[in-house]
C-alpha cells in the first residue's frame, strides 16, 4: 500500500441517500476451505477481496435480529495498530436456536460476520464485515428475559475483532443461506450426563 492520501469529498457519494443503521440480519461465514478459497485486503479500498469455495456467492448461516438493534462500530487502537470492530444485535424470536448457535460460536473461532447495510451496487449487496483473514473474531452473548410483558428481551450478541486495517471494512457480493444439518446429525451427546445417586 502506497502512503498516498486521498481527498475525501462529499460529492464522492454520488448524491445518493446515506442512512444510518443496518438490515435486520447477519451472516456467519466460517473461515474454512469449505466456504472460502482465498481472502485478502484491498490496498486501495476498505474492502475484503474474497473468493468463495464455489460459484460467485458466499454461503453463510443467517441470524435474524430485531430491527434497529444492529450496529457496527470501530475504535482506533493507536498509531499504526489498526482498529477494533464490534457488531451487535438482539434476537427476540427463536431463542432456542439462538442459544444453540451461540454455544457453537462461543466455543469456536475463525468466522467472519457480514452485516448487510441495505445498499445494493453493481458489485452486489454491501456488507460491513467483522473479522479478519486470521479468524480473530470473538462471539459473546447476554440473555435478558425482560421484567414487564412489553419489555425488550432475548439474547444480545456482540462480536468483536481486535485488529482490522480500516476503520470501516466492507465486502460487496452475494451471500446465500447455508443449509442447516439435519436433526439426525445433531445427535444428543448423553456422554456428559451425570447420574445422581443418594
DRENDOKOL-276262 format. One record per residue: residue in three letters; x, y, z of N, C-alpha, C in turn. Coordinates in Angstrom, 3 decimals. Atoms other than C-alpha are relative to their C-alpha. Example, Ala and Ser with C-alpha at 12.3 -4.5 7.8 and 13.67 -1.06 7.14 Angstrom:
! DRENDOKOL-276262
+------+----------+----------+----------+----------+----------+----------+----------+----------+----------+
| type |       nx |       ny |       nz |      cax |      cay |      caz |       cx |       cy |       cz |
+------+----------+----------+----------+----------+----------+----------+----------+----------+----------+
|  ALA |    0.890 |   -1.190 |    0.000 |   12.300 |   -4.500 |    7.800 |    0.900 |    1.200 |    0.000 |
|  SER |   -0.820 |   -1.190 |   -0.060 |   13.670 |   -1.060 |    7.140 |   -0.770 |    1.090 |    0.730 |
+------+----------+----------+----------+----------+----------+----------+----------+----------+----------+
END
This chain:
! DRENDOKOL-276262
+------+----------+----------+----------+----------+----------+----------+----------+----------+----------+
| type |       nx |       ny |       nz |      cax |      cay |      caz |       cx |       cy |       cz |
+------+----------+----------+----------+----------+----------+----------+----------+----------+----------+
|  UNK |    0.845 |   -1.182 |    0.000 |    0.000 |    0.000 |    0.000 |    0.882 |    1.233 |    0.000 |
|  UNK |   -0.751 |   -1.258 |    0.059 |    1.420 |    3.357 |   -1.012 |   -0.512 |    0.946 |    1.074 |
|  UNK |    0.392 |   -0.956 |   -1.041 |    1.416 |    6.066 |    1.642 |   -0.458 |    1.309 |   -0.626 |
|  UNK |    0.570 |   -1.176 |    0.646 |   -0.592 |    8.455 |   -0.502 |   -1.394 |    0.243 |    0.550 |
|  UNK |    1.331 |   -0.342 |   -0.484 |   -3.592 |   10.281 |    0.919 |   -0.956 |    0.190 |   -1.168 |
|  UNK |    1.040 |   -0.282 |    0.984 |   -6.884 |   10.704 |   -0.931 |   -0.808 |    1.183 |    0.498 |
|  UNK |    0.964 |   -1.019 |   -0.369 |   -9.182 |   13.692 |   -0.996 |   -1.313 |   -0.687 |    0.366 |
|  UNK |    1.290 |    0.545 |   -0.431 |  -12.424 |   12.921 |    0.849 |   -1.044 |    1.070 |   -0.266 |
|  UNK |    0.941 |   -1.020 |    0.442 |  -15.109 |   14.888 |   -0.960 |   -1.433 |   -0.502 |    0.129 |
|  UNK |    1.395 |    0.411 |   -0.187 |  -18.832 |   14.835 |   -0.188 |   -0.638 |   -0.387 |   -1.324 |
|  UNK |    0.563 |    0.356 |    1.305 |  -19.541 |   14.613 |   -3.927 |    0.344 |   -1.427 |   -0.395 |
|  UNK |   -0.390 |    1.372 |    0.302 |  -17.885 |   11.188 |   -3.898 |   -1.086 |   -1.012 |    0.288 |
|  UNK |    1.091 |    0.926 |   -0.317 |  -21.103 |    9.655 |   -2.556 |   -0.995 |   -0.127 |   -1.142 |
|  UNK |    0.884 |    0.108 |    1.157 |  -22.795 |   10.213 |   -5.913 |   -1.385 |    0.564 |    0.238 |
|  UNK |    1.271 |   -0.673 |   -0.287 |  -25.603 |   12.354 |   -4.441 |   -1.117 |   -0.994 |    0.314 |
|  UNK |    1.008 |    0.978 |   -0.396 |  -27.398 |    9.300 |   -3.033 |   -0.220 |    0.073 |    1.506 |
|  UNK |    0.304 |    0.023 |   -1.429 |  -29.046 |    8.763 |    0.340 |    1.056 |   -0.803 |    0.746 |
|  UNK |   -0.995 |    0.676 |   -0.827 |  -26.776 |    7.662 |    3.163 |   -0.565 |   -0.165 |    1.415 |
|  UNK |    0.627 |    0.139 |   -1.320 |  -28.989 |    6.476 |    6.061 |    0.881 |   -0.798 |    0.952 |
|  UNK |   -0.714 |    0.778 |   -1.018 |  -27.630 |    5.092 |    9.313 |   -0.662 |   -1.353 |    0.157 |
|  UNK |    0.603 |    1.285 |   -0.354 |  -28.261 |    1.601 |   10.609 |    0.354 |   -1.121 |   -0.960 |
|  UNK |   -0.276 |    1.218 |    0.749 |  -28.140 |   -1.917 |    9.233 |   -1.301 |   -0.716 |   -0.298 |
|  UNK |    1.150 |    0.870 |    0.194 |  -30.509 |   -4.530 |    7.913 |   -0.222 |   -0.823 |    1.268 |
|  UNK |    0.401 |    0.713 |   -1.222 |  -32.073 |   -6.987 |   10.355 |    0.556 |   -1.417 |    0.099 |
|  UNK |   -0.605 |    1.317 |   -0.117 |  -29.737 |   -9.967 |    9.994 |    1.512 |    0.096 |   -0.194 |
|  UNK |   -1.443 |    0.115 |    0.197 |  -26.119 |  -11.074 |    9.972 |    0.255 |   -1.404 |   -0.547 |
|  UNK |   -0.440 |    1.312 |    0.486 |  -24.441 |  -13.899 |    8.066 |    1.317 |   -0.366 |    0.670 |
|  UNK |   -1.234 |    0.545 |   -0.559 |  -21.823 |  -16.030 |    9.813 |    0.595 |   -0.913 |   -1.073 |
|  UNK |   -0.662 |    0.792 |    1.030 |  -19.377 |  -17.372 |    7.224 |    1.267 |   -0.601 |    0.608 |
|  UNK |   -1.214 |    0.620 |   -0.542 |  -16.853 |  -19.928 |    8.512 |    1.206 |    0.273 |   -0.890 |
|  UNK |   -1.246 |   -0.265 |    0.718 |  -13.297 |  -19.089 |    7.537 |    0.727 |   -1.327 |   -0.170 |
|  UNK |   -0.591 |    1.310 |    0.261 |  -12.539 |  -22.569 |    6.230 |   -0.073 |   -0.302 |   -1.489 |
|  UNK |   -0.095 |    0.323 |    1.425 |  -11.868 |  -24.261 |    2.916 |   -1.320 |   -0.491 |   -0.582 |
|  UNK |    1.320 |    0.368 |    0.506 |  -15.498 |  -25.433 |    2.661 |   -0.798 |    1.224 |   -0.438 |
|  UNK |    0.759 |   -1.213 |    0.297 |  -16.643 |  -21.803 |    2.368 |    0.803 |    1.055 |   -0.761 |
|  UNK |   -0.826 |   -1.059 |    0.599 |  -13.735 |  -19.567 |    1.313 |    1.289 |   -0.607 |   -0.544 |
|  UNK |   -1.235 |    0.476 |    0.612 |  -10.907 |  -20.341 |   -1.102 |    1.158 |    0.952 |    0.282 |
|  UNK |   -1.059 |   -0.994 |   -0.173 |   -8.989 |  -17.073 |   -0.707 |   -0.590 |    1.287 |    0.559 |
|  UNK |    0.436 |   -1.282 |   -0.565 |   -9.249 |  -13.825 |    1.294 |    1.201 |    0.921 |    0.119 |
|  UNK |   -1.052 |   -1.002 |   -0.125 |   -7.214 |  -10.644 |    1.195 |   -0.608 |    1.370 |    0.205 |
|  UNK |    0.436 |   -1.371 |   -0.230 |   -7.414 |   -6.930 |    1.900 |    0.394 |    0.844 |   -1.200 |
|  UNK |   -0.263 |   -0.903 |    1.122 |   -7.699 |   -4.421 |   -0.935 |    0.827 |    1.174 |    0.507 |
|  UNK |   -0.866 |   -1.099 |   -0.452 |   -4.880 |   -1.886 |   -0.615 |   -0.535 |    1.376 |   -0.372 |
|  UNK |    0.502 |   -1.297 |    0.438 |   -6.781 |    0.867 |   -2.429 |   -1.396 |    0.323 |    0.477 |
|  UNK |    1.367 |   -0.196 |   -0.483 |  -10.233 |    0.407 |   -0.870 |   -0.164 |   -0.735 |    1.324 |
|  UNK |    0.261 |    0.647 |   -1.298 |  -11.574 |   -0.510 |    2.558 |   -0.903 |   -1.220 |   -0.193 |
|  UNK |    0.781 |    1.173 |    0.349 |  -12.738 |   -3.880 |    1.283 |    0.829 |   -1.269 |    0.097 |
|  UNK |   -0.588 |    1.325 |    0.144 |  -12.020 |   -7.561 |    1.544 |   -0.188 |   -0.464 |   -1.438 |
|  UNK |    0.113 |    0.695 |    1.271 |  -11.350 |   -9.471 |   -1.650 |   -0.098 |   -1.482 |    0.359 |
|  UNK |    0.270 |    1.370 |   -0.436 |  -12.879 |  -12.907 |   -1.109 |   -0.410 |   -0.853 |   -1.188 |
|  UNK |    0.388 |    0.981 |    1.012 |  -13.070 |  -15.913 |   -3.415 |   -0.779 |   -1.113 |    0.691 |
|  UNK |    0.798 |    1.071 |   -0.609 |  -15.950 |  -18.235 |   -2.442 |    0.493 |   -1.380 |   -0.433 |
|  UNK |   -0.383 |    1.380 |    0.298 |  -15.436 |  -22.004 |   -2.415 |   -0.470 |   -0.413 |   -1.394 |
|  UNK |    0.518 |    0.336 |    1.326 |  -17.673 |  -22.431 |   -5.456 |   -0.975 |    1.079 |   -0.450 |
|  UNK |    0.889 |   -1.015 |    0.543 |  -19.558 |  -20.082 |   -7.745 |    0.439 |    1.400 |    0.394 |
|  UNK |   -0.324 |   -1.393 |   -0.310 |  -19.726 |  -16.358 |   -7.127 |   -0.568 |    0.457 |    1.337 |
|  UNK |    0.638 |   -0.380 |   -1.264 |  -21.729 |  -16.376 |   -3.870 |    0.654 |   -0.716 |    1.177 |
|  UNK |   -0.400 |    0.630 |   -1.250 |  -20.547 |  -16.997 |   -0.333 |   -1.204 |   -0.728 |    0.586 |
|  UNK |    1.074 |    0.657 |   -0.735 |  -22.571 |  -19.365 |    1.851 |    0.212 |    0.271 |    1.480 |
|  UNK |   -0.112 |   -0.313 |   -1.413 |  -23.324 |  -18.396 |    5.433 |   -1.242 |   -0.384 |    0.774 |
|  UNK |    1.115 |    0.295 |   -0.902 |  -25.542 |  -19.116 |    8.424 |   -0.639 |    1.321 |    0.419 |
|  UNK |    0.700 |   -1.260 |   -0.233 |  -28.173 |  -16.404 |    8.856 |   -0.560 |    0.058 |    1.415 |
|  UNK |    0.594 |   -0.273 |   -1.313 |  -29.127 |  -14.925 |   12.228 |   -0.830 |    1.267 |   -0.143 |
|  UNK |    0.894 |   -1.157 |    0.049 |  -32.169 |  -12.643 |   12.187 |   -0.035 |    0.667 |    1.371 |
|  UNK |    0.131 |   -0.727 |   -1.261 |  -32.200 |   -9.930 |   14.844 |   -1.063 |    1.085 |   -0.130 |
|  UNK |    1.062 |   -1.010 |   -0.025 |  -34.742 |   -7.298 |   15.868 |    0.451 |    1.246 |   -0.747 |
|  UNK |   -0.315 |   -1.203 |    0.766 |  -34.872 |   -4.306 |   13.523 |    0.432 |    1.130 |    0.921 |
|  UNK |   -0.558 |   -1.165 |   -0.687 |  -32.919 |   -1.269 |   14.703 |    0.693 |   -0.349 |    1.317 |
|  UNK |   -0.856 |    0.352 |   -1.138 |  -30.905 |   -3.228 |   17.284 |    1.414 |   -0.320 |   -0.474 |
|  UNK |   -1.322 |    0.319 |    0.542 |  -27.973 |   -3.970 |   14.963 |    0.856 |    1.237 |   -0.160 |
|  UNK |   -0.923 |   -1.126 |    0.124 |  -24.911 |   -1.768 |   14.958 |    1.415 |   -0.531 |   -0.197 |
|  UNK |   -1.416 |    0.289 |    0.164 |  -21.300 |   -1.875 |   13.799 |    0.783 |    1.256 |    0.353 |
|  UNK |   -0.815 |   -1.137 |   -0.421 |  -18.732 |    0.380 |   15.482 |    1.476 |   -0.373 |   -0.109 |
|  UNK |   -1.441 |    0.250 |   -0.006 |  -14.957 |    0.777 |   15.394 |    0.683 |    0.983 |    0.936 |
|  UNK |   -0.785 |   -0.825 |   -0.926 |  -12.348 |    2.149 |   17.764 |    1.465 |   -0.100 |   -0.393 |
|  UNK |   -1.412 |   -0.066 |    0.385 |   -8.811 |    3.254 |   16.965 |    0.870 |   -0.668 |    1.059 |
|  UNK |   -0.914 |    0.673 |   -0.932 |   -6.098 |    1.065 |   18.536 |    1.288 |    0.780 |    0.248 |
|  UNK |   -1.223 |   -0.782 |   -0.151 |   -3.430 |    3.770 |   18.296 |    0.800 |    0.022 |   -1.291 |
|  UNK |   -0.783 |   -0.237 |    1.208 |   -0.856 |    4.869 |   15.753 |    0.563 |   -1.304 |   -0.567 |
|  UNK |   -0.513 |    1.172 |    0.692 |   -0.174 |    2.092 |   13.262 |   -0.502 |   -1.340 |    0.503 |
|  UNK |    0.467 |    1.252 |   -0.608 |   -2.201 |   -0.513 |   15.201 |   -1.382 |   -0.428 |   -0.456 |
|  UNK |    1.297 |    0.392 |    0.533 |   -5.420 |   -0.693 |   13.193 |   -1.157 |    0.394 |    0.888 |
|  UNK |    1.234 |   -0.315 |   -0.708 |   -8.942 |   -0.675 |   14.593 |   -0.634 |   -1.251 |    0.570 |
|  UNK |    0.841 |    1.055 |   -0.549 |  -11.145 |   -2.812 |   16.813 |   -1.424 |    0.239 |   -0.483 |
|  UNK |    1.376 |   -0.094 |    0.483 |  -14.547 |   -3.503 |   15.236 |   -0.914 |   -0.828 |    0.886 |
|  UNK |    0.996 |    0.688 |   -0.815 |  -17.667 |   -4.506 |   17.156 |   -1.343 |    0.028 |   -0.715 |
|  UNK |    1.347 |    0.081 |    0.549 |  -21.024 |   -5.713 |   15.831 |   -0.944 |   -0.545 |    1.046 |
|  UNK |    0.981 |    0.433 |   -0.998 |  -24.171 |   -6.140 |   17.938 |   -1.382 |   -0.162 |   -0.644 |
|  UNK |    1.390 |    0.154 |    0.386 |  -27.802 |   -7.185 |   17.593 |   -0.736 |   -0.759 |    1.100 |
|  UNK |    0.775 |    0.700 |   -1.026 |  -30.649 |   -8.568 |   19.733 |   -1.007 |   -0.930 |   -0.674 |
|  UNK |    0.913 |    1.003 |    0.537 |  -32.518 |  -11.757 |   18.907 |   -1.119 |   -0.216 |    1.011 |
|  UNK |    1.155 |    0.204 |   -0.880 |  -36.024 |  -11.821 |   20.413 |   -0.745 |   -1.275 |   -0.351 |
|  UNK |    0.741 |    1.173 |    0.450 |  -37.553 |  -14.597 |   18.348 |    0.957 |   -1.169 |   -0.223 |
|  UNK |   -0.777 |    1.232 |    0.173 |  -36.331 |  -18.202 |   18.136 |    1.181 |   -0.059 |    0.973 |
|  UNK |   -0.993 |   -0.021 |   -1.069 |  -34.499 |  -18.097 |   21.450 |    0.780 |   -1.311 |    0.106 |
|  UNK |   -0.652 |    1.297 |   -0.158 |  -33.721 |  -21.818 |   21.440 |    1.084 |   -0.231 |   -1.053 |
|  UNK |   -1.018 |    0.155 |    1.044 |  -31.932 |  -21.914 |   18.077 |    1.146 |    0.985 |    0.213 |
|  UNK |   -1.047 |   -0.977 |   -0.279 |  -30.054 |  -18.773 |   19.080 |    0.909 |   -0.492 |    1.122 |
|  UNK |   -0.809 |    0.545 |   -1.095 |  -28.914 |  -20.443 |   22.309 |    0.955 |   -1.068 |   -0.521 |
|  UNK |   -0.845 |    1.047 |    0.575 |  -27.627 |  -23.436 |   20.350 |    1.131 |    0.621 |   -0.828 |
|  UNK |   -0.990 |   -0.637 |    0.877 |  -25.869 |  -21.245 |   17.756 |    1.025 |    0.782 |    0.813 |
|  UNK |   -0.927 |   -0.756 |   -0.846 |  -24.360 |  -19.045 |   20.477 |    0.996 |   -0.910 |    0.694 |
|  UNK |   -0.925 |    0.945 |   -0.639 |  -22.903 |  -22.069 |   22.226 |    1.086 |   -0.435 |   -0.982 |
|  UNK |   -0.969 |    0.410 |    1.016 |  -21.258 |  -23.225 |   18.998 |    0.970 |    1.131 |   -0.303 |
|  UNK |   -0.873 |   -1.137 |    0.339 |  -19.939 |  -19.747 |   18.121 |    0.868 |    0.413 |    1.180 |
|  UNK |   -0.785 |   -0.331 |   -1.186 |  -18.790 |  -19.177 |   21.705 |    1.137 |   -0.976 |    0.260 |
|  UNK |   -1.030 |    1.024 |   -0.197 |  -16.688 |  -22.357 |   21.544 |    0.862 |   -0.227 |   -1.233 |
|  UNK |   -0.802 |    0.114 |    1.218 |  -15.197 |  -21.862 |   18.067 |    0.526 |    1.370 |   -0.389 |
|  UNK |   -0.464 |   -1.272 |    0.556 |  -13.268 |  -19.218 |   16.216 |    0.063 |   -0.160 |   -1.514 |
|  UNK |   -0.179 |    0.024 |    1.450 |  -12.361 |  -18.486 |   12.612 |   -1.325 |    0.118 |   -0.761 |
|  UNK |    1.212 |   -0.340 |    0.732 |  -15.636 |  -16.954 |   11.427 |    0.068 |    1.466 |   -0.407 |
|  UNK |    0.198 |   -1.386 |    0.417 |  -16.434 |  -13.782 |    9.515 |   -1.480 |    0.324 |    0.149 |
|  UNK |    1.376 |   -0.416 |   -0.249 |  -19.604 |  -11.807 |   10.303 |   -0.341 |    1.141 |   -0.950 |
|  UNK |    0.379 |   -0.941 |    1.054 |  -21.339 |   -9.935 |    7.466 |   -1.340 |    0.638 |    0.346 |
|  UNK |    1.203 |   -0.764 |   -0.310 |  -23.878 |   -7.220 |    8.357 |   -0.410 |    0.780 |   -1.251 |
|  UNK |    0.414 |   -0.744 |    1.188 |  -25.837 |   -6.030 |    5.275 |   -0.478 |    1.399 |    0.365 |
|  UNK |    0.404 |   -1.383 |   -0.251 |  -26.325 |   -2.278 |    5.074 |   -1.318 |    0.341 |   -0.671 |
|  UNK |    1.197 |   -0.300 |    0.773 |  -29.261 |   -2.453 |    2.673 |    0.316 |    0.670 |   -1.323 |
|  UNK |   -0.422 |   -0.622 |    1.251 |  -27.262 |   -0.780 |   -0.121 |    0.349 |   -1.102 |   -0.991 |
|  UNK |   -0.344 |    0.940 |    1.064 |  -27.012 |   -2.659 |   -3.409 |    0.694 |    0.768 |   -1.113 |
|  UNK |   -0.781 |   -0.629 |    1.066 |  -24.389 |   -1.768 |   -6.021 |    0.119 |   -0.977 |   -1.164 |
|  UNK |   -0.199 |    0.915 |    1.122 |  -23.368 |   -3.234 |   -9.358 |    0.967 |   -1.130 |    0.360 |
|  UNK |   -0.867 |    1.080 |   -0.480 |  -20.838 |   -5.339 |   -7.385 |   -0.760 |   -0.989 |    0.881 |
|  UNK |    0.809 |    0.841 |   -0.882 |  -23.637 |   -6.815 |   -5.253 |   -0.414 |    0.769 |    1.239 |
|  UNK |    0.421 |   -0.621 |   -1.252 |  -25.021 |   -6.152 |   -1.794 |    1.231 |    0.460 |    0.789 |
|  UNK |   -1.090 |   -0.533 |   -0.831 |  -22.889 |   -4.066 |    0.575 |   -0.124 |   -0.569 |    1.416 |
|  UNK |   -0.050 |    0.550 |   -1.351 |  -21.840 |   -5.696 |    3.856 |    1.110 |    0.676 |    0.784 |
|  UNK |   -1.067 |   -0.372 |   -0.924 |  -19.923 |   -4.361 |    6.838 |    0.479 |   -1.285 |    0.654 |
|  UNK |   -0.563 |    1.282 |   -0.414 |  -17.563 |   -7.109 |    7.965 |    0.720 |    0.133 |    1.330 |
|  UNK |   -0.738 |    0.137 |   -1.254 |  -16.440 |   -8.009 |   11.478 |    0.804 |   -1.291 |   -0.109 |
|  UNK |   -0.881 |    1.149 |    0.113 |  -13.462 |  -10.342 |   11.450 |    1.114 |    0.285 |   -0.992 |
|  UNK |   -1.119 |   -0.193 |    0.922 |  -10.130 |  -10.557 |    9.698 |    0.399 |   -1.330 |   -0.623 |
|  UNK |   -0.415 |    1.191 |    0.743 |   -8.311 |  -13.021 |    7.465 |    0.655 |   -1.052 |    0.889 |
|  UNK |   -0.596 |    0.953 |   -0.944 |   -6.772 |  -14.674 |   10.552 |   -1.057 |   -0.672 |    0.876 |
|  UNK |    1.077 |    0.610 |   -0.780 |  -10.166 |  -15.551 |   12.081 |   -0.024 |    0.448 |    1.440 |
|  UNK |   -0.127 |   -0.474 |   -1.380 |   -9.762 |  -13.356 |   15.158 |   -1.255 |    0.657 |    0.552 |
|  UNK |    1.239 |   -0.561 |   -0.539 |  -13.433 |  -12.500 |   15.756 |   -0.469 |   -0.829 |    1.193 |
|  UNK |    0.444 |    0.667 |   -1.233 |  -14.850 |  -13.306 |   19.203 |   -1.481 |    0.279 |    0.234 |
|  UNK |    1.452 |   -0.055 |   -0.171 |  -18.550 |  -14.017 |   19.919 |   -0.365 |   -0.038 |    1.477 |
|  UNK |    0.506 |   -0.007 |   -1.371 |  -20.324 |  -13.146 |   23.202 |   -1.503 |    0.256 |   -0.031 |
|  UNK |    1.450 |   -0.172 |   -0.071 |  -23.995 |  -13.266 |   24.216 |   -0.421 |    0.243 |    1.432 |
|  UNK |    0.630 |   -0.233 |   -1.298 |  -26.008 |  -11.885 |   27.127 |   -1.504 |   -0.173 |   -0.175 |
|  UNK |    1.430 |    0.237 |    0.077 |  -29.590 |  -13.009 |   27.807 |   -0.771 |    0.833 |    1.010 |
|  UNK |    0.837 |   -0.813 |   -0.886 |  -32.424 |  -10.987 |   29.347 |   -1.459 |   -0.368 |   -0.256 |
|  UNK |    1.406 |    0.381 |    0.156 |  -36.000 |  -12.175 |   29.992 |   -0.920 |    1.210 |   -0.094 |
|  UNK |    0.893 |   -1.144 |   -0.148 |  -37.345 |   -8.648 |   30.498 |   -0.824 |   -0.173 |    1.262 |
|  UNK |    0.803 |    0.066 |   -1.226 |  -39.486 |   -7.787 |   33.536 |   -1.490 |    0.097 |   -0.317 |
|  UNK |    1.399 |   -0.160 |    0.394 |  -42.784 |   -6.479 |   32.112 |   -0.224 |   -0.691 |   -1.343 |
|  UNK |    0.329 |    0.729 |    1.219 |  -44.577 |   -8.252 |   29.255 |    0.412 |    0.743 |   -1.269 |
|  UNK |   -0.345 |   -0.777 |    1.195 |  -43.799 |   -5.419 |   26.825 |    1.469 |    0.358 |   -0.105 |
|  UNK |   -1.419 |   -0.366 |    0.002 |  -40.085 |   -5.165 |   27.655 |    0.748 |   -0.638 |   -1.163 |
|  UNK |   -0.950 |    0.648 |    0.902 |  -37.304 |   -5.787 |   25.194 |    0.614 |   -1.180 |    0.729 |
|  UNK |   -0.534 |    1.205 |   -0.628 |  -35.923 |   -9.231 |   25.827 |    0.751 |   -0.801 |   -1.061 |
|  UNK |   -0.686 |    0.868 |    0.946 |  -33.944 |  -12.031 |   24.238 |    1.488 |   -0.069 |    0.280 |
|  UNK |   -1.447 |    0.146 |   -0.121 |  -30.253 |  -12.529 |   23.595 |    0.682 |    1.059 |   -0.849 |
|  UNK |   -0.761 |   -1.027 |    0.697 |  -27.968 |   -9.660 |   22.696 |    1.392 |   -0.543 |   -0.267 |
|  UNK |   -1.324 |    0.506 |    0.345 |  -24.883 |  -10.753 |   20.801 |    0.953 |    1.150 |   -0.283 |
|  UNK |   -1.082 |   -0.938 |    0.305 |  -21.588 |   -8.919 |   20.500 |    1.125 |   -0.798 |   -0.628 |
|  UNK |   -1.139 |    0.630 |    0.658 |  -18.918 |   -9.949 |   18.034 |    1.080 |    1.064 |   -0.183 |
|  UNK |   -1.085 |   -0.974 |   -0.026 |  -15.518 |   -8.249 |   18.277 |    1.218 |   -0.543 |   -0.733 |
|  UNK |   -1.282 |    0.318 |    0.624 |  -12.406 |   -8.261 |   16.117 |    0.972 |    1.101 |    0.380 |
|  UNK |   -0.925 |   -0.983 |   -0.570 |   -9.439 |   -6.540 |   17.759 |    1.002 |    0.561 |   -1.004 |
|  UNK |   -0.948 |   -0.531 |    0.982 |   -7.470 |   -5.998 |   14.550 |   -0.587 |   -0.035 |   -1.402 |
|  UNK |    0.383 |   -0.177 |    1.403 |   -8.808 |   -4.682 |   11.263 |    0.718 |    1.233 |   -0.509 |
|  UNK |   -0.923 |   -1.022 |    0.510 |   -6.822 |   -2.435 |    8.951 |   -0.678 |    1.282 |   -0.468 |
|  UNK |    0.754 |   -1.212 |    0.333 |   -9.568 |    0.068 |    8.052 |   -1.018 |    0.257 |    1.102 |
|  UNK |    1.014 |   -0.280 |   -1.008 |  -11.995 |    1.859 |   10.397 |   -1.400 |   -0.464 |   -0.417 |
|  UNK |    1.222 |    0.606 |    0.518 |  -14.831 |    0.586 |    8.179 |    0.451 |   -1.056 |   -1.000 |
|  UNK |   -0.413 |    1.093 |    0.889 |  -14.394 |   -2.808 |    6.498 |   -1.223 |   -0.542 |   -0.712 |
|  UNK |    1.164 |    0.410 |    0.774 |  -16.744 |   -3.816 |    3.674 |    0.329 |   -1.159 |   -0.939 |
|  UNK |   -0.084 |    0.991 |    1.075 |  -17.393 |   -6.578 |    1.186 |   -1.257 |    0.154 |   -0.835 |
|  UNK |    1.126 |   -0.111 |    0.922 |  -19.643 |   -6.467 |   -1.884 |   -0.181 |   -1.330 |   -0.723 |
|  UNK |    0.264 |    1.252 |    0.689 |  -21.304 |   -9.556 |   -3.311 |   -1.307 |   -0.609 |    0.454 |
|  UNK |    1.219 |    0.734 |   -0.330 |  -23.932 |  -12.205 |   -2.691 |    0.332 |   -1.077 |    1.027 |
|  UNK |   -0.110 |    1.074 |   -0.983 |  -24.342 |  -14.457 |    0.335 |   -1.311 |   -0.758 |   -0.004 |
|  UNK |    1.193 |    0.831 |   -0.062 |  -26.766 |  -17.355 |    0.238 |    0.000 |   -0.771 |    1.311 |
|  UNK |    0.159 |    0.666 |   -1.289 |  -28.105 |  -19.178 |    3.251 |    0.525 |   -1.430 |   -0.070 |
|  UNK |   -0.542 |    1.349 |   -0.100 |  -26.147 |  -22.293 |    4.201 |   -1.091 |   -0.937 |    0.496 |
|  UNK |    0.972 |    0.984 |   -0.469 |  -28.237 |  -25.432 |    4.654 |    0.378 |   -0.456 |    1.397 |
|  UNK |   -0.239 |    0.534 |   -1.343 |  -28.631 |  -26.494 |    8.276 |    0.186 |   -1.506 |   -0.088 |
|  UNK |   -0.075 |    1.457 |   -0.036 |  -27.598 |  -30.029 |    9.133 |   -1.353 |   -0.569 |    0.415 |
|  UNK |    1.264 |    0.612 |   -0.395 |  -30.493 |  -32.428 |    9.526 |    0.029 |   -0.299 |    1.489 |
|  UNK |    0.078 |    0.214 |   -1.447 |  -31.713 |  -33.086 |   13.041 |    0.710 |   -1.282 |    0.416 |
|  UNK |   -0.676 |    1.245 |   -0.366 |  -30.238 |  -36.606 |   12.917 |    1.503 |    0.219 |    0.176 |
|  UNK |   -1.430 |   -0.284 |   -0.145 |  -26.759 |  -35.071 |   12.570 |    0.304 |    0.730 |    1.307 |
|  UNK |   -0.173 |   -0.687 |   -1.274 |  -27.319 |  -33.061 |   15.748 |   -0.317 |   -0.989 |    1.119 |
|  UNK |    0.258 |    1.086 |   -0.948 |  -27.031 |  -36.103 |   17.982 |    0.047 |    0.505 |    1.438 |
|  UNK |   -0.009 |   -0.312 |   -1.423 |  -27.798 |  -35.892 |   21.689 |    1.258 |   -0.601 |    0.617 |
|  UNK |   -1.248 |    0.473 |   -0.604 |  -24.442 |  -36.113 |   23.433 |   -0.267 |   -0.319 |    1.468 |
|  UNK |    0.346 |    0.369 |   -1.371 |  -25.558 |  -38.004 |   26.524 |    1.221 |   -0.459 |    0.790 |
|  UNK |   -1.206 |    0.385 |   -0.704 |  -21.951 |  -38.841 |   27.407 |    0.390 |    0.970 |    1.086 |
|  UNK |   -0.314 |   -1.000 |   -1.023 |  -21.840 |  -35.644 |   29.502 |   -0.960 |   -0.086 |    1.180 |
|  UNK |    0.979 |    0.097 |   -1.079 |  -24.725 |  -36.737 |   31.722 |    0.663 |   -0.430 |    1.301 |
|  UNK |   -0.472 |    0.382 |   -1.351 |  -24.117 |  -37.037 |   35.449 |   -1.143 |   -0.727 |    0.689 |
|  UNK |    1.014 |    0.792 |   -0.695 |  -26.013 |  -39.734 |   37.301 |    0.024 |    0.375 |    1.474 |
|  UNK |    0.112 |   -0.420 |   -1.394 |  -27.265 |  -38.558 |   40.707 |   -0.437 |   -1.215 |    0.827 |
|  UNK |    0.372 |    1.077 |   -0.903 |  -27.333 |  -41.159 |   43.482 |    0.007 |    0.539 |    1.419 |
|  UNK |    0.086 |   -0.443 |   -1.415 |  -28.333 |  -40.685 |   47.123 |    0.812 |   -0.902 |    0.872 |
+------+----------+----------+----------+----------+----------+----------+----------+----------+----------+
END
